[in-house]
Amino acid sequence: MMFFGFFLFILGIGVIAYILGWRPDFLKQGSNYGSPRQPDDSALEILQDRYARGEIDEDEYLRMKRNLKS
C-alpha cells in the first residue's frame, strides 16, 4: 500500500512538470521546442537567430555577416 502511494506521488509530480513545460532532453529531440541545433545549421542561420533574440546588436550582426560571406 505504501508503494502505491509513492507511485501516485511521483506520477503527480510528473504530470505537473509536464503541464508546466518541463521535458527531458530525450523527449525534446522529436519536436522543435527546445531542440538542440542540428549539425546542418549554417553559421548564417545561427547568426540570424542570435540577432533575432537580441544577443547581438545590429553593428555586430552586420560585421559578422560580412565576415561569413567573405
C-alpha positions in Angstrom: 0.0 0.0 0.0 2.9 2.4 0.8 4.4 1.7 -2.7 1.1 2.6 -4.4 1.0 6.0 -2.5 4.7 6.7 -3.5 3.8 5.8 -7.1 0.9 8.2 -7.2 3.0 10.9 -5.7 5.7 10.5 -8.4 3.1 10.3 -11.1 1.5 13.5 -9.8 4.8 15.4 -9.9 5.5 14.1 -13.4 2.1 15.3 -14.6 2.6 18.8 -13.1 6.1 19.1 -14.5 4.8 18.1 -18.0 2.0 20.6 -17.8 4.4 23.4 -16.8 6.6 22.7 -19.8 9.5 20.7 -18.4 10.6 18.0 -20.8 13.6 15.6 -20.5 16.1 16.0 -23.4 15.1 12.7 -25.0 11.5 14.0 -25.4 12.6 17.3 -26.9 14.5 15.7 -29.8 11.4 15.0 -31.8 10.0 18.5 -31.5 11.1 22.0 -32.5 10.5 23.3 -29.0 13.9 23.4 -27.2 15.5 21.0 -29.6 19.3 21.2 -29.9 20.8 22.6 -33.1 21.3 20.2 -35.9 24.8 20.0 -37.4 23.5 21.2 -40.8 22.5 24.6 -39.4 24.6 27.1 -41.2 26.6 29.7 -39.4 24.5 32.4 -41.1 21.3 30.9 -39.7 22.8 30.8 -36.2 23.9 34.4 -36.6 20.4 35.4 -37.7 18.9 33.6 -34.7 21.2 35.4 -32.3 20.4 38.8 -33.8 16.6 38.0 -33.6 16.9 37.0 -29.9 18.8 40.3 -29.2 22.0 38.6 -28.2 24.0 40.9 -30.6 23.4 44.4 -31.9 23.0 45.4 -35.5 26.6 46.6 -36.0 28.0 43.3 -34.7 25.4 41.3 -36.8 26.4 43.2 -40.0 30.2 42.8 -39.2 29.9 39.1 -38.5 27.6 38.6 -41.6 30.2 40.3 -43.8 32.9 38.1 -42.4 30.9 34.9 -43.0 30.2 35.8 -46.6 33.8 36.7 -47.5 
